[in-house]
Amino acid sequence: MSGEITRNPKLAWREVDGAMVIISPEDSQVHELNEIASLFWKHAEGKTLDQLVERISAEYEVARETARADLEELLAALGEKQLMFVAPEEKG
């Protein structure tokens, strides 16, 4: 997972009391993210997982391995709900 992370452009989202609230207009689903997931959401666009691991591990003083495992799990969950995607890595 080393490509750039992007948000689903069809979503509407807003920060409410420090938490991200994401609305999928196609199916009227509402998703509320916790503090870490909200931080990830705000800073993930156009970044790689490696860049985000560095930021989260420094900001929350956790081991890189722990941050990577948690962020991979979060990205997988957001991907399952079609909220975020990892772009294929460009070769060349």
N, C-alpha and C positions, 0 to 999 in steps of 0.2 A: 504494500500500500504506500506507494511513494508519489503518486500523482497529486495534483492540486484538488483540494476539497471545494465543492460548490454547494450552495443552497439551491433547493428547487425553486426556480424563478416564479412558479405559479402560486407560491404561498404568500400570505400576508402575515406580518409579525410585528410585535411591539413589546417593548420592555415595560413591565408593570411591577412596581415595588421590587425592582432588582431581579425579577424572573422574566424569562422570555415566554410570551404567549404566542403560539403559532396557529394560524387558521388555514386550513386547506379548503378553499372555496368550492372545489369540485365535489367534495363529499361532506362539507360542513363539519369536519372534524376539528376539534380544538385540542392542542397539546400544550401543556405547561411544563417548562424545564426547570430543574433545580439549579442551584447556584453554579456548580461546576459545568453542567450542561449548557447553561446560559452563557457562561464565559466562553466555552467552546464555540457556541453558535455565533457569538459576536465577533470572534477573532479567527474563525476557521476559513472564511471565504478567501480563496486564492492562495492559501497556505498549504504546506504539506504536513503530513502527520508528524514527521520529524521536527518541524518547526514548532508545532503545537506542544509536543512532548517537552521540548526545551522550556517553553514558556510556563506550562503548568507545573513542571517539576521545580522550577525556580520560584514561582509565585507561591506555591503551596508547600515548598520544602519537602517534597517526596522524591523517592528514588526514581530515576528515569524509567527503569523496568516497570515499576508500579504504575507510573503515569501512562506509559505506552499501553500496558494491558487494559487499564481503565478506559483510555481514549479509544482503543480499538473496539472494545465492547460497546461504548457509547456510539461510535460511528456506525457500527453494524446495526444497532437498534434504530438509529435515525435513518439509515439506509433502508431497512425493512419497511419503515413507515413512509418511505420515499420523500423524506424531508431534506436529506443531504446525500451527495454522491461524491465518489472519488473519481476524478477524470483519469482515463488511461494515461500512463506515462508516455510522453513523446519520445520517440527514438530518432537519433540522427544527429 
